[in-house]
Amino acid sequence: MDIVYPTTGANGLWVFLLVTLVIGGAAALATGRAVAATWRPARTVVPYALMLAVAVRFLQYALFRQPFLAPRNLAVDALVLLALALTGYRIARARQMTRQYPWVFEPAGPISWRRRDSAGGRR
């Protein structure tokens, strides 16, 4: 007799939080940072985020008997992971720009930078 684990309702939420946000989110942030570290454009993150979404769906399917390629679930996972990957990309790029070109740019928050005032010169 096959054991069926309940994966709907509250359990489905816990699966989403654990696998998609914690495990997949950490991988997505690392992916975004890795793409930024090689100075590739942000659009390069998109295929990697889609591959991560399929991997996350597979983990949910294999470990928690969630539907594998359910379109709505895959879309939600892909959007969440894409947002996290782009956030990791943007954080790394802001850090790169302000560390590599400190005479031109200064930090303007954790995910952006701005041009230094030309009148102020180098600090």
PLY file of the C-alpha trace (Angstrom):
ply
format ascii 1.0
element vertex 123
property float x
property float y
property float z
element edge 122
property int vertex1
property int vertex2
end_header
0.00 0.00 0.00
1.33 3.40 -1.00
1.58 6.08 1.68
0.10 9.39 0.53
1.38 12.51 2.25
-0.96 15.49 2.45
0.61 18.38 0.56
-2.28 20.76 0.21
-3.31 23.61 2.44
-0.92 24.54 5.24
1.54 21.77 4.37
1.80 23.11 0.80
2.64 26.52 2.22
5.41 25.05 4.38
6.80 23.19 1.36
6.79 26.43 -0.62
8.49 28.35 2.18
11.15 25.70 2.78
11.99 24.57 -0.73
11.25 27.65 -2.84
12.14 30.50 -0.53
14.87 29.02 1.66
16.66 26.52 -0.58
15.77 27.94 -4.00
16.05 31.52 -2.78
19.59 31.01 -1.51
20.54 29.42 -4.83
18.88 32.27 -6.76
20.72 34.96 -4.78
24.01 33.14 -5.35
23.22 32.80 -9.05
22.53 36.52 -9.38
25.78 37.36 -7.60
27.73 34.96 -9.83
26.30 36.48 -13.02
27.14 39.99 -11.80
30.67 38.91 -10.82
31.39 38.00 -14.45
30.07 41.39 -15.69
27.36 39.77 -17.79
24.09 41.64 -18.43
21.07 41.17 -16.15
19.10 39.36 -18.86
21.52 36.45 -18.42
19.86 35.73 -15.06
16.52 34.79 -16.67
17.42 31.33 -18.07
19.24 30.44 -14.86
16.21 31.39 -12.77
13.97 29.25 -15.00
16.30 26.28 -14.58
16.27 26.82 -10.82
12.47 26.90 -10.86
12.35 23.52 -12.58
14.88 22.14 -10.06
12.78 23.48 -7.15
9.64 21.95 -8.64
11.48 18.63 -8.93
12.50 18.77 -5.26
8.92 19.50 -4.27
7.73 16.62 -6.45
10.34 14.11 -5.28
10.30 14.95 -1.58
6.76 16.13 -0.90
4.66 14.68 -3.74
3.72 18.06 -5.14
2.68 18.20 -8.82
5.84 18.47 -10.93
5.07 20.80 -13.84
1.82 22.38 -12.72
1.79 25.63 -14.75
0.61 27.92 -11.95
3.04 26.51 -9.38
5.93 26.62 -11.85
5.10 30.23 -12.76
4.97 31.32 -9.11
8.26 29.58 -8.33
9.89 31.05 -11.45
8.75 34.60 -10.62
9.89 34.36 -7.00
13.28 32.92 -7.96
13.72 35.44 -10.78
13.03 38.31 -8.38
15.55 36.93 -5.88
18.17 36.31 -8.58
17.78 39.84 -9.91
18.05 41.18 -6.36
21.30 39.25 -5.85
22.53 40.56 -9.20
21.70 44.14 -8.31
23.33 43.96 -4.87
26.53 42.54 -6.36
26.56 45.05 -9.23
26.12 48.00 -6.86
28.99 46.71 -4.74
31.14 46.22 -7.86
30.52 49.69 -9.21
31.25 51.47 -5.94
34.35 49.39 -5.11
35.87 49.27 -8.57
35.17 52.90 -9.49
35.10 54.79 -6.16
36.17 58.08 -7.77
33.13 57.99 -10.09
30.35 56.30 -8.10
29.15 56.21 -4.51
26.57 53.92 -2.88
22.95 55.06 -3.00
21.45 52.23 -0.98
22.04 48.49 -0.99
20.96 47.94 -4.62
21.97 51.13 -6.38
24.74 53.66 -6.90
24.99 57.24 -8.09
27.57 59.41 -9.76
29.70 61.44 -7.37
29.55 65.21 -7.54
32.27 66.43 -9.93
32.84 69.53 -7.78
33.62 67.46 -4.69
36.40 65.46 -6.31
37.79 62.35 -4.67
37.18 61.99 -0.95
0 1
1 2
2 3
3 4
4 5
5 6
6 7
7 8
8 9
9 10
10 11
11 12
12 13
13 14
14 15
15 16
16 17
17 18
18 19
19 20
20 21
21 22
22 23
23 24
24 25
25 26
26 27
27 28
28 29
29 30
30 31
31 32
32 33
33 34
34 35
35 36
36 37
37 38
38 39
39 40
40 41
41 42
42 43
43 44
44 45
45 46
46 47
47 48
48 49
49 50
50 51
51 52
52 53
53 54
54 55
55 56
56 57
57 58
58 59
59 60
60 61
61 62
62 63
63 64
64 65
65 66
66 67
67 68
68 69
69 70
70 71
71 72
72 73
73 74
74 75
75 76
76 77
77 78
78 79
79 80
80 81
81 82
82 83
83 84
84 85
85 86
86 87
87 88
88 89
89 90
90 91
91 92
92 93
93 94
94 95
95 96
96 97
97 98
98 99
99 100
100 101
101 102
102 103
103 104
104 105
105 106
106 107
107 108
108 109
109 110
110 111
111 112
112 113
113 114
114 115
115 116
116 117
117 118
118 119
119 120
120 121
121 122
